[in-house]
Amino acid sequence: MRAVQETTGGPPAIPQTTGIAWCAWHESYSNTARLVRDSSGARLFACYSCRQAYDLPLVADQPCTPAS
Ligand SMILES: [Zn+2]
């Protein structure tokens, strides 16, 4: 568990847990937005309603850590 956010020059950190994020589908902020993968493979945030409406798969519920 790391308490400090890493800034190692990688992609910008995206908060995945709580707070408000921009829903790319209805183009507004939502506090239910989660990171999903769209049909082109891009990773965008979608709120709960849009995930239901467009059947969007969540990228992951856990942080991006190397698995096994
Ligand atoms: Zn939405």
N, CA, C, O and the ligand as a Tripos MOL2 file, in Angstrom:
@<TRIPOS>MOLECULE
protein
  273   271    69     0     0
PROTEIN
NO_CHARGES

@<TRIPOS>ATOM
      1 N           0.8380   -1.2020    0.0000 N.3       1 MET1
      2 CA          0.0000    0.0000    0.0000 C.3       1 MET1
      3 C           0.8700    1.2470    0.0000 C.2       1 MET1
      4 O           1.7250    1.4140    0.8700 O.2       1 MET1
      5 N           0.6610    2.0890   -0.9380 N.am      2 ARG2
      6 CA          1.4260    3.3200   -0.9910 C.3       2 ARG2
      7 C           0.5100    4.4880   -0.7040 C.2       2 ARG2
      8 O          -0.5750    4.6110   -1.2710 O.2       2 ARG2
      9 N           0.9680    5.3260    0.1740 N.am      3 ALA3
     10 CA          0.1770    6.4910    0.5440 C.3       3 ALA3
     11 C           0.5100    7.6840   -0.3330 C.2       3 ALA3
     12 O          -0.2630    8.6360   -0.4350 O.2       3 ALA3
     13 N           1.6590    7.6180   -0.9580 N.am      4 VAL4
     14 CA          2.0920    8.7510   -1.7620 C.3       4 VAL4
     15 C           1.8940    8.4280   -3.2340 C.2       4 VAL4
     16 O           2.2720    7.3570   -3.7100 O.2       4 VAL4
     17 N           1.3070    9.3540   -3.9270 N.am      5 GLN5
     18 CA          1.0540    9.1610   -5.3420 C.3       5 GLN5
     19 C           2.3610    9.2700   -6.1200 C.2       5 GLN5
     20 O           3.1410   10.1990   -5.9110 O.2       5 GLN5
     21 N           2.5890    8.3310   -7.0010 N.am      6 GLU6
     22 CA          3.8260    8.3630   -7.7580 C.3       6 GLU6
     23 C           3.7080    9.3020   -8.9400 C.2       6 GLU6
     24 O           2.6730    9.3970   -9.6000 O.2       6 GLU6
     25 N           4.8100    9.9900   -9.1790 N.am      7 THR7
     26 CA          4.8710   10.8360  -10.3650 C.3       7 THR7
     27 C           6.1690   10.5000  -11.0750 C.2       7 THR7
     28 O           7.1840   11.1770  -10.9160 O.2       7 THR7
     29 N           6.1080    9.4540  -11.8490 N.am      8 THR8
     30 CA          7.3200    8.9580  -12.4820 C.3       8 THR8
     31 C           7.3220    9.2300  -13.9740 C.2       8 THR8
     32 O           8.0500    8.5820  -14.7270 O.2       8 THR8
     33 N           6.5290   10.1650  -14.3950 N.am      9 GLY9
     34 CA          6.5250   10.5170  -15.8050 C.3       9 GLY9
     35 C           5.6160    9.6520  -16.6400 C.2       9 GLY9
     36 O           5.6260    9.7580  -17.8670 O.2       9 GLY9
     37 N           4.8380    8.8100  -16.0190 N.am     10 GLY10
     38 CA          3.8950    7.9750  -16.7430 C.3      10 GLY10
     39 C           2.6610    8.7660  -17.0950 C.2      10 GLY10
     40 O           2.6580    9.9950  -17.0230 O.2      10 GLY10
     41 N           1.6190    8.0680  -17.4730 N.am     11 PRO11
     42 CA          0.3610    8.7560  -17.7780 C.3      11 PRO11
     43 C          -0.1820    9.4470  -16.5330 C.2      11 PRO11
     44 O           0.0970    9.0260  -15.4100 O.2      11 PRO11
     45 N          -0.9460   10.4930  -16.7330 N.am     12 PRO12
     46 CA         -1.4760   11.2320  -15.5850 C.3      12 PRO12
     47 C          -2.3380   10.3440  -14.7080 C.2      12 PRO12
     48 O          -3.1130    9.5150  -15.1850 O.2      12 PRO12
     49 N          -2.1790   10.5440  -13.4350 N.am     13 ALA13
     50 CA         -2.9510    9.7410  -12.4970 C.3      13 ALA13
     51 C          -4.4330   10.0700  -12.6170 C.2      13 ALA13
     52 O          -4.8220   11.2360  -12.6890 O.2      13 ALA13
     53 N          -5.2400    9.0350  -12.6370 N.am     14 ILE14
     54 CA         -6.6820    9.2200  -12.7330 C.3      14 ILE14
     55 C          -7.3230    8.6750  -11.4640 C.2      14 ILE14
     56 O          -7.1810    7.4930  -11.1500 O.2      14 ILE14
     57 N          -8.0100    9.5130  -10.7550 N.am     15 PRO15
     58 CA         -8.6820    9.0180   -9.5500 C.3      15 PRO15
     59 C          -9.7660    8.0110   -9.9120 C.2      15 PRO15
     60 O         -10.6550    8.3060  -10.7100 O.2      15 PRO15
     61 N          -9.6880    6.8410   -9.3310 N.am     16 GLN16
     62 CA        -10.6340    5.7940   -9.7110 C.3      16 GLN16
     63 C         -11.6080    5.4530   -8.6040 C.2      16 GLN16
     64 O         -12.5210    4.6520   -8.8060 O.2      16 GLN16
     65 N         -11.4340    6.0300   -7.4700 N.am     17 THR17
     66 CA        -12.2110    5.5650   -6.3350 C.3      17 THR17
     67 C         -13.4240    6.4430   -6.0760 C.2      17 THR17
     68 O         -14.5610    6.0280   -6.3020 O.2      17 THR17
     69 N         -13.1810    7.6380   -5.6090 N.am     18 THR18
     70 CA        -14.3020    8.4720   -5.2200 C.3      18 THR18
     71 C         -14.1920    9.8380   -5.8790 C.2      18 THR18
     72 O         -13.2150   10.1400   -6.5630 O.2      18 THR18
     73 N         -15.1940   10.6400   -5.6640 N.am     19 GLY19
     74 CA        -15.1660   11.9950   -6.1760 C.3      19 GLY19
     75 C         -15.9040   12.1220   -7.4890 C.2      19 GLY19
     76 O         -16.5680   11.1960   -7.9540 O.2      19 GLY19
     77 N         -15.7700   13.2660   -8.0540 N.am     20 ILE20
     78 CA        -16.4950   13.5710   -9.2730 C.3      20 ILE20
     79 C         -15.5680   13.4610  -10.4700 C.2      20 ILE20
     80 O         -14.4290   13.9250  -10.4230 O.2      20 ILE20
     81 N         -16.0460   12.8560  -11.5280 N.am     21 ALA21
     82 CA        -15.2650   12.7360  -12.7470 C.3      21 ALA21
     83 C         -16.1460   13.1070  -13.9310 C.2      21 ALA21
     84 O         -17.3740   13.1360  -13.8550 O.2      21 ALA21
     85 N         -15.4590   13.3850  -15.0170 N.am     22 TRP22
     86 CA        -16.1600   13.8090  -16.2300 C.3      22 TRP22
     87 C         -16.6870   12.5980  -16.9790 C.2      22 TRP22
     88 O         -15.9130   11.7260  -17.3750 O.2      22 TRP22
     89 N         -17.9690   12.5360  -17.1730 N.am     23 CYS23
     90 CA        -18.5540   11.4730  -17.9750 C.3      23 CYS23
     91 C         -18.4730   11.8720  -19.4360 C.2      23 CYS23
     92 O         -19.0300   12.8890  -19.8480 O.2      23 CYS23
     93 N         -17.7770   11.0620  -20.2120 N.am     24 ALA24
     94 CA        -17.5440   11.4010  -21.6130 C.3      24 ALA24
     95 C         -18.7700   11.1150  -22.4740 C.2      24 ALA24
     96 O         -18.8230   11.5290  -23.6320 O.2      24 ALA24
     97 N         -19.7290   10.4310  -21.9320 N.am     25 TRP25
     98 CA        -20.9050   10.0690  -22.7290 C.3      25 TRP25
     99 C         -21.9800   11.1320  -22.6850 C.2      25 TRP25
    100 O         -22.5020   11.5480  -23.7190 O.2      25 TRP25
    101 N         -22.3100   11.5700  -21.4720 N.am     26 HIS26
    102 CA        -23.3180   12.6360  -21.4400 C.3      26 HIS26
    103 C         -22.6680   14.0090  -21.2410 C.2      26 HIS26
    104 O         -23.3510   15.0210  -21.0890 O.2      26 HIS26
    105 N         -21.3230   14.0160  -21.2470 N.am     27 GLU27
    106 CA        -20.5390   15.2390  -21.2430 C.3      27 GLU27
    107 C         -20.9100   16.1600  -20.0840 C.2      27 GLU27
    108 O         -21.2920   17.3160  -20.2640 O.2      27 GLU27
    109 N         -20.7800   15.5970  -18.9050 N.am     28 SER28
    110 CA        -20.9890   16.3830  -17.6980 C.3      28 SER28
    111 C         -20.2950   15.6630  -16.5500 C.2      28 SER28
    112 O         -19.9280   14.4940  -16.6650 O.2      28 SER28
    113 N         -20.1230   16.3720  -15.4500 N.am     29 TYR29
    114 CA        -19.5270   15.7200  -14.2880 C.3      29 TYR29
    115 C         -20.5450   14.8330  -13.5950 C.2      29 TYR29
    116 O         -21.7440   15.1140  -13.5610 O.2      29 TYR29
    117 N         -20.0110   13.7460  -13.0420 N.am     30 SER30
    118 CA        -20.8640   12.8430  -12.2880 C.3      30 SER30
    119 C         -20.0750   12.2470  -11.1420 C.2      30 SER30
    120 O         -18.8870   11.9560  -11.2820 O.2      30 SER30
    121 N         -20.7300   12.0660  -10.0160 N.am     31 ASN31
    122 CA        -20.0460   11.4260   -8.8940 C.3      31 ASN31
    123 C         -20.1640    9.9100   -8.9500 C.2      31 ASN31
    124 O         -19.7240    9.2200   -8.0310 O.2      31 ASN31
    125 N         -20.7480    9.3900  -10.0130 N.am     32 THR32
    126 CA        -20.8030    7.9390  -10.1890 C.3      32 THR32
    127 C         -19.9230    7.4880  -11.3420 C.2      32 THR32
    128 O         -19.9500    6.3180  -11.7250 O.2      32 THR32
    129 N         -19.1500    8.4010  -11.8930 N.am     33 ALA33
    130 CA        -18.3240    8.0540  -13.0470 C.3      33 ALA33
    131 C         -17.2220    7.0770  -12.6610 C.2      33 ALA33
    132 O         -16.5810    7.2120  -11.6190 O.2      33 ALA33
    133 N         -17.0230    6.1100  -13.5110 N.am     34 ARG34
    134 CA        -15.9560    5.1260  -13.3450 C.3      34 ARG34
    135 C         -15.2370    4.9730  -14.6680 C.2      34 ARG34
    136 O         -15.7710    5.2960  -15.7290 O.2      34 ARG34
    137 N         -13.9990    4.4680  -14.5830 N.am     35 LEU35
    138 CA        -13.2120    4.2880  -15.7870 C.3      35 LEU35
    139 C         -13.7070    3.0750  -16.5730 C.2      35 LEU35
    140 O         -13.8020    1.9700  -16.0380 O.2      35 LEU35
    141 N         -14.0130    3.2950  -17.8200 N.am     36 VAL36
    142 CA        -14.5010    2.2120  -18.6670 C.3      36 VAL36
    143 C         -13.7230    2.1980  -19.9820 C.2      36 VAL36
    144 O         -12.9720    3.1230  -20.2900 O.2      36 VAL36
    145 N         -13.9190    1.1500  -20.7280 N.am     37 ARG37
    146 CA        -13.2790    1.0290  -22.0320 C.3      37 ARG37
    147 C         -14.3610    1.1590  -23.0930 C.2      37 ARG37
    148 O         -15.3520    0.4280  -23.0670 O.2      37 ARG37
    149 N         -14.1770    2.0730  -24.0140 N.am     38 ASP38
    150 CA        -15.1970    2.2410  -25.0320 C.3      38 ASP38
    151 C         -14.9280    1.3020  -26.2120 C.2      38 ASP38
    152 O         -13.9920    0.5030  -26.1720 O.2      38 ASP38
    153 N         -15.7390    1.3990  -27.2460 N.am     39 SER39
    154 CA        -15.6730    0.4400  -28.3450 C.3      39 SER39
    155 C         -14.3510    0.5030  -29.0960 C.2      39 SER39
    156 O         -13.9710   -0.4640  -29.7560 O.2      39 SER39
    157 N         -13.6420    1.6290  -29.0060 N.am     40 SER40
    158 CA        -12.3630    1.7510  -29.6970 C.3      40 SER40
    159 C         -11.1940    1.3630  -28.7980 C.2      40 SER40
    160 O         -10.0390    1.3880  -29.2220 O.2      40 SER40
    161 N         -11.4990    1.0080  -27.5640 N.am     41 GLY41
    162 CA        -10.4510    0.6090  -26.6350 C.3      41 GLY41
    163 C          -9.9300    1.7540  -25.7970 C.2      41 GLY41
    164 O          -9.0730    1.5490  -24.9370 O.2      41 GLY41
    165 N         -10.4260    2.9480  -26.0280 N.am     42 ALA42
    166 CA         -9.9930    4.0930  -25.2360 C.3      42 ALA42
    167 C         -10.5800    4.0050  -23.8350 C.2      42 ALA42
    168 O         -11.6590    3.4520  -23.6220 O.2      42 ALA42
    169 N          -9.8500    4.5580  -22.9000 N.am     43 ARG43
    170 CA        -10.3240    4.5480  -21.5210 C.3      43 ARG43
    171 C         -10.9000    5.9060  -21.1830 C.2      43 ARG43
    172 O         -10.2190    6.9300  -21.2470 O.2      43 ARG43
    173 N         -12.1560    5.8900  -20.8270 N.am     44 LEU44
    174 CA        -12.8670    7.1120  -20.4990 C.3      44 LEU44
    175 C         -13.7220    6.8730  -19.2750 C.2      44 LEU44
    176 O         -13.9870    5.7370  -18.8820 O.2      44 LEU44
    177 N         -14.1400    7.9670  -18.6920 N.am     45 PHE45
    178 CA        -15.0540    7.8390  -17.5630 C.3      45 PHE45
    179 C         -16.4950    7.8520  -18.0540 C.2      45 PHE45
    180 O         -16.8630    8.6060  -18.9550 O.2      45 PHE45
    181 N         -17.2850    7.0090  -17.4440 N.am     46 ALA46
    182 CA        -18.7140    7.0010  -17.7210 C.3      46 ALA46
    183 C         -19.4640    6.8800  -16.4070 C.2      46 ALA46
    184 O         -19.0550    6.1350  -15.5160 O.2      46 ALA46
    185 N         -20.5420    7.6020  -16.2900 N.am     47 CYS47
    186 CA        -21.3190    7.5500  -15.0620 C.3      47 CYS47
    187 C         -22.1760    6.2720  -15.0390 C.2      47 CYS47
    188 O         -22.2490    5.5350  -16.0220 O.2      47 CYS47
    189 N         -22.7920    6.0440  -13.9330 N.am     48 TYR48
    190 CA        -23.5790    4.8190  -13.7740 C.3      48 TYR48
    191 C         -24.6670    4.7190  -14.8370 C.2      48 TYR48
    192 O         -24.8430    3.6710  -15.4580 O.2      48 TYR48
    193 N         -25.3860    5.8000  -15.0400 N.am     49 SER49
    194 CA        -26.4940    5.7780  -15.9990 C.3      49 SER49
    195 C         -26.0080    5.4640  -17.4030 C.2      49 SER49
    196 O         -26.6350    4.6880  -18.1250 O.2      49 SER49
    197 N         -24.8870    6.0670  -17.7910 N.am     50 CYS50
    198 CA        -24.3720    5.8260  -19.1360 C.3      50 CYS50
    199 C         -23.7960    4.4190  -19.2600 C.2      50 CYS50
    200 O         -23.8860    3.8060  -20.3240 O.2      50 CYS50
    201 N         -23.2080    3.9030  -18.1890 N.am     51 ARG51
    202 CA        -22.7150    2.5280  -18.2410 C.3      51 ARG51
    203 C         -23.8650    1.5600  -18.4670 C.2      51 ARG51
    204 O         -23.7400    0.5960  -19.2230 O.2      51 ARG51
    205 N         -24.9790    1.8240  -17.8090 N.am     52 GLN52
    206 CA        -26.1500    0.9730  -17.9960 C.3      52 GLN52
    207 C         -26.7070    1.1450  -19.4060 C.2      52 GLN52
    208 O         -27.0610    0.1630  -20.0590 O.2      52 GLN52
    209 N         -26.7840    2.3640  -19.8670 N.am     53 ALA53
    210 CA        -27.4040    2.6430  -21.1540 C.3      53 ALA53
    211 C         -26.5980    2.0920  -22.3250 C.2      53 ALA53
    212 O         -27.1600    1.6390  -23.3220 O.2      53 ALA53
    213 N         -25.2570    2.1390  -22.1900 N.am     54 TYR54
    214 CA        -24.3940    1.7340  -23.3030 C.3      54 TYR54
    215 C         -23.6920    0.4080  -23.0360 C.2      54 TYR54
    216 O         -22.9020   -0.0560  -23.8590 O.2      54 TYR54
    217 N         -23.9770   -0.2010  -21.8920 N.am     55 ASP55
    218 CA        -23.3770   -1.4830  -21.5520 C.3      55 ASP55
    219 C         -21.8500   -1.4060  -21.5940 C.2      55 ASP55
    220 O         -21.1870   -2.2050  -22.2540 O.2      55 ASP55
    221 N         -21.3180   -0.4270  -20.8740 N.am     56 LEU56
    222 CA        -19.8820   -0.1820  -20.8850 C.3      56 LEU56
    223 C         -19.1790   -1.0220  -19.8250 C.2      56 LEU56
    224 O         -19.6090   -1.0480  -18.6720 O.2      56 LEU56
    225 N         -18.1090   -1.7040  -20.2000 N.am     57 PRO57
    226 CA        -17.3780   -2.5210  -19.2300 C.3      57 PRO57
    227 C         -16.4040   -1.6800  -18.4210 C.2      57 PRO57
    228 O         -15.6860   -0.8450  -18.9700 O.2      57 PRO57
    229 N         -16.3840   -1.9010  -17.1370 N.am     58 LEU58
    230 CA        -15.4000   -1.2390  -16.2940 C.3      58 LEU58
    231 C         -14.0040   -1.7510  -16.6460 C.2      58 LEU58
    232 O         -13.8150   -2.9370  -16.9120 O.2      58 LEU58
    233 N         -13.0430   -0.8500  -16.6430 N.am     59 VAL59
    234 CA        -11.6660   -1.2780  -16.8820 C.3      59 VAL59
    235 C         -11.1750   -2.1260  -15.7220 C.2      59 VAL59
    236 O         -10.6300   -3.2120  -15.9190 O.2      59 VAL59
    237 N         -11.3710   -1.6280  -14.5240 N.am     60 ALA60
    238 CA        -10.9450   -2.3730  -13.3350 C.3      60 ALA60
    239 C         -11.4850   -1.6860  -12.1100 C.2      60 ALA60
    240 O         -11.6930   -0.4720  -12.0960 O.2      60 ALA60
    241 N         -11.7050   -2.4680  -11.0930 N.am     61 ASP61
    242 CA        -12.1280   -1.9000   -9.8270 C.3      61 ASP61
    243 C         -10.9510   -1.6760   -8.8970 C.2      61 ASP61
    244 O         -11.0590   -0.9600   -7.9010 O.2      61 ASP61
    245 N          -9.8350   -2.2890   -9.2250 N.am     62 GLN62
    246 CA         -8.6710   -2.1500   -8.3660 C.3      62 GLN62
    247 C          -7.6220   -1.2920   -9.0470 C.2      62 GLN62
    248 O          -7.6460   -1.1310  -10.2670 O.2      62 GLN62
    249 N          -6.7030   -0.7430   -8.2730 N.am     63 PRO63
    250 CA         -5.6390    0.0690   -8.8470 C.3      63 PRO63
    251 C          -4.7910   -0.7310   -9.8170 C.2      63 PRO63
    252 O          -4.7510   -1.9600   -9.7670 O.2      63 PRO63
    253 N          -4.1280   -0.0250  -10.6840 N.am     64 CYS64
    254 CA         -3.3130   -0.6760  -11.6940 C.3      64 CYS64
    255 C          -1.9960   -1.1440  -11.0870 C.2      64 CYS64
    256 O          -1.0320   -0.3830  -11.0070 O.2      64 CYS64
    257 N          -1.9680   -2.3820  -10.6670 N.am     65 THR65
    258 CA         -0.7480   -2.9380  -10.0880 C.3      65 THR65
    259 C          -0.3610   -4.1750  -10.8740 C.2      65 THR65
    260 O          -1.2300   -4.8870  -11.3780 O.2      65 THR65
    261 N           0.9050   -4.4340  -10.9810 N.am     66 PRO66
    262 CA          1.3360   -5.6360  -11.7060 C.3      66 PRO66
    263 C           0.8230   -6.9030  -11.0420 C.2      66 PRO66
    264 O           1.0670   -7.1460   -9.8600 O.2      66 PRO66
    265 N           0.1130   -7.7010  -11.8170 N.am     67 ALA67
    266 CA         -0.4930   -8.9120  -11.2700 C.3      67 ALA67
    267 C           0.3850  -10.1100  -11.5710 C.2      67 ALA67
    268 O           0.7300  -10.3710  -12.7240 O.2      67 ALA67
    269 N           0.7310  -10.8150  -10.5520 N.am     68 SER68
    270 CA          1.5660  -12.0080  -10.6220 C.3      68 SER68
    271 C           2.7840  -11.8110  -11.5110 C.2      68 SER68
    272 O           3.5870  -12.7310  -11.6710 O.2      68 SER68
    273 ZN        -22.9760    9.8180  -18.1150 Zn       69 ZN69
@<TRIPOS>BOND
     1     1     2 1
     2     2     3 1
     3     3     4 2
     4     3     5 am
     5     5     6 1
     6     6     7 1
     7     7     8 2
     8     7     9 am
     9     9    10 1
    10    10    11 1
    11    11    12 2
    12    11    13 am
    13    13    14 1
    14    14    15 1
    15    15    16 2
    16    15    17 am
    17    17    18 1
    18    18    19 1
    19    19    20 2
    20    19    21 am
    21    21    22 1
    22    22    23 1
    23    23    24 2
    24    23    25 am
    25    25    26 1
    26    26    27 1
    27    27    28 2
    28    27    29 am
    29    29    30 1
    30    30    31 1
    31    31    32 2
    32    31    33 am
    33    33    34 1
    34    34    35 1
    35    35    36 2
    36    35    37 am
    37    37    38 1
    38    38    39 1
    39    39    40 2
    40    39    41 am
    41    41    42 1
    42    42    43 1
    43    43    44 2
    44    43    45 am
    45    45    46 1
    46    46    47 1
    47    47    48 2
    48    47    49 am
    49    49    50 1
    50    50    51 1
    51    51    52 2
    52    51    53 am
    53    53    54 1
    54    54    55 1
    55    55    56 2
    56    55    57 am
    57    57    58 1
    58    58    59 1
    59    59    60 2
    60    59    61 am
    61    61    62 1
    62    62    63 1
    63    63    64 2
    64    63    65 am
    65    65    66 1
    66    66    67 1
    67    67    68 2
    68    67    69 am
    69    69    70 1
    70    70    71 1
    71    71    72 2
    72    71    73 am
    73    73    74 1
    74    74    75 1
    75    75    76 2
    76    75    77 am
    77    77    78 1
    78    78    79 1
    79    79    80 2
    80    79    81 am
    81    81    82 1
    82    82    83 1
    83    83    84 2
    84    83    85 am
    85    85    86 1
    86    86    87 1
    87    87    88 2
    88    87    89 am
    89    89    90 1
    90    90    91 1
    91    91    92 2
    92    91    93 am
    93    93    94 1
    94    94    95 1
    95    95    96 2
    96    95    97 am
    97    97    98 1
    98    98    99 1
    99    99   100 2
   100    99   101 am
   101   101   102 1
   102   102   103 1
   103   103   104 2
   104   103   105 am
   105   105   106 1
   106   106   107 1
   107   107   108 2
   108   107   109 am
   109   109   110 1
   110   110   111 1
   111   111   112 2
   112   111   113 am
   113   113   114 1
   114   114   115 1
   115   115   116 2
   116   115   117 am
   117   117   118 1
   118   118   119 1
   119   119   120 2
   120   119   121 am
   121   121   122 1
   122   122   123 1
   123   123   124 2
   124   123   125 am
   125   125   126 1
   126   126   127 1
   127   127   128 2
   128   127   129 am
   129   129   130 1
   130   130   131 1
   131   131   132 2
   132   131   133 am
   133   133   134 1
   134   134   135 1
   135   135   136 2
   136   135   137 am
   137   137   138 1
   138   138   139 1
   139   139   140 2
   140   139   141 am
   141   141   142 1
   142   142   143 1
   143   143   144 2
   144   143   145 am
   145   145   146 1
   146   146   147 1
   147   147   148 2
   148   147   149 am
   149   149   150 1
   150   150   151 1
   151   151   152 2
   152   151   153 am
   153   153   154 1
   154   154   155 1
   155   155   156 2
   156   155   157 am
   157   157   158 1
   158   158   159 1
   159   159   160 2
   160   159   161 am
   161   161   162 1
   162   162   163 1
   163   163   164 2
   164   163   165 am
   165   165   166 1
   166   166   167 1
   167   167   168 2
   168   167   169 am
   169   169   170 1
   170   170   171 1
   171   171   172 2
   172   171   173 am
   173   173   174 1
   174   174   175 1
   175   175   176 2
   176   175   177 am
   177   177   178 1
   178   178   179 1
   179   179   180 2
   180   179   181 am
   181   181   182 1
   182   182   183 1
   183   183   184 2
   184   183   185 am
   185   185   186 1
   186   186   187 1
   187   187   188 2
   188   187   189 am
   189   189   190 1
   190   190   191 1
   191   191   192 2
   192   191   193 am
   193   193   194 1
   194   194   195 1
   195   195   196 2
   196   195   197 am
   197   197   198 1
   198   198   199 1
   199   199   200 2
   200   199   201 am
   201   201   202 1
   202   202   203 1
   203   203   204 2
   204   203   205 am
   205   205   206 1
   206   206   207 1
   207   207   208 2
   208   207   209 am
   209   209   210 1
   210   210   211 1
   211   211   212 2
   212   211   213 am
   213   213   214 1
   214   214   215 1
   215   215   216 2
   216   215   217 am
   217   217   218 1
   218   218   219 1
   219   219   220 2
   220   219   221 am
   221   221   222 1
   222   222   223 1
   223   223   224 2
   224   223   225 am
   225   225   226 1
   226   226   227 1
   227   227   228 2
   228   227   229 am
   229   229   230 1
   230   230   231 1
   231   231   232 2
   232   231   233 am
   233   233   234 1
   234   234   235 1
   235   235   236 2
   236   235   237 am
   237   237   238 1
   238   238   239 1
   239   239   240 2
   240   239   241 am
   241   241   242 1
   242   242   243 1
   243   243   244 2
   244   243   245 am
   245   245   246 1
   246   246   247 1
   247   247   248 2
   248   247   249 am
   249   249   250 1
   250   250   251 1
   251   251   252 2
   252   251   253 am
   253   253   254 1
   254   254   255 1
   255   255   256 2
   256   255   257 am
   257   257   258 1
   258   258   259 1
   259   259   260 2
   260   259   261 am
   261   261   262 1
   262   262   263 1
   263   263   264 2
   264   263   265 am
   265   265   266 1
   266   266   267 1
   267   267   268 2
   268   267   269 am
   269   269   270 1
   270   270   271 1
   271   271   272 2
@<TRIPOS>SUBSTRUCTURE
     1 MET1         2 RESIDUE 1 A MET
     2 ARG2         6 RESIDUE 1 A ARG
     3 ALA3        10 RESIDUE 1 A ALA
     4 VAL4        14 RESIDUE 1 A VAL
     5 GLN5        18 RESIDUE 1 A GLN
     6 GLU6        22 RESIDUE 1 A GLU
     7 THR7        26 RESIDUE 1 A THR
     8 THR8        30 RESIDUE 1 A THR
     9 GLY9        34 RESIDUE 1 A GLY
    10 GLY10       38 RESIDUE 1 A GLY
    11 PRO11       42 RESIDUE 1 A PRO
    12 PRO12       46 RESIDUE 1 A PRO
    13 ALA13       50 RESIDUE 1 A ALA
    14 ILE14       54 RESIDUE 1 A ILE
    15 PRO15       58 RESIDUE 1 A PRO
    16 GLN16       62 RESIDUE 1 A GLN
    17 THR17       66 RESIDUE 1 A THR
    18 THR18       70 RESIDUE 1 A THR
    19 GLY19       74 RESIDUE 1 A GLY
    20 ILE20       78 RESIDUE 1 A ILE
    21 ALA21       82 RESIDUE 1 A ALA
    22 TRP22       86 RESIDUE 1 A TRP
    23 CYS23       90 RESIDUE 1 A CYS
    24 ALA24       94 RESIDUE 1 A ALA
    25 TRP25       98 RESIDUE 1 A TRP
    26 HIS26      102 RESIDUE 1 A HIS
    27 GLU27      106 RESIDUE 1 A GLU
    28 SER28      110 RESIDUE 1 A SER
    29 TYR29      114 RESIDUE 1 A TYR
    30 SER30      118 RESIDUE 1 A SER
    31 ASN31      122 RESIDUE 1 A ASN
    32 THR32      126 RESIDUE 1 A THR
    33 ALA33      130 RESIDUE 1 A ALA
    34 ARG34      134 RESIDUE 1 A ARG
    35 LEU35      138 RESIDUE 1 A LEU
    36 VAL36      142 RESIDUE 1 A VAL
    37 ARG37      146 RESIDUE 1 A ARG
    38 ASP38      150 RESIDUE 1 A ASP
    39 SER39      154 RESIDUE 1 A SER
    40 SER40      158 RESIDUE 1 A SER
    41 GLY41      162 RESIDUE 1 A GLY
    42 ALA42      166 RESIDUE 1 A ALA
    43 ARG43      170 RESIDUE 1 A ARG
    44 LEU44      174 RESIDUE 1 A LEU
    45 PHE45      178 RESIDUE 1 A PHE
    46 ALA46      182 RESIDUE 1 A ALA
    47 CYS47      186 RESIDUE 1 A CYS
    48 TYR48      190 RESIDUE 1 A TYR
    49 SER49      194 RESIDUE 1 A SER
    50 CYS50      198 RESIDUE 1 A CYS
    51 ARG51      202 RESIDUE 1 A ARG
    52 GLN52      206 RESIDUE 1 A GLN
    53 ALA53      210 RESIDUE 1 A ALA
    54 TYR54      214 RESIDUE 1 A TYR
    55 ASP55      218 RESIDUE 1 A ASP
    56 LEU56      222 RESIDUE 1 A LEU
    57 PRO57      226 RESIDUE 1 A PRO
    58 LEU58      230 RESIDUE 1 A LEU
    59 VAL59      234 RESIDUE 1 A VAL
    60 ALA60      238 RESIDUE 1 A ALA
    61 ASP61      242 RESIDUE 1 A ASP
    62 GLN62      246 RESIDUE 1 A GLN
    63 PRO63      250 RESIDUE 1 A PRO
    64 CYS64      254 RESIDUE 1 A CYS
    65 THR65      258 RESIDUE 1 A THR
    66 PRO66      262 RESIDUE 1 A PRO
    67 ALA67      266 RESIDUE 1 A ALA
    68 SER68      270 RESIDUE 1 A SER
    69 ZN69       273 GROUP 0 **** ****
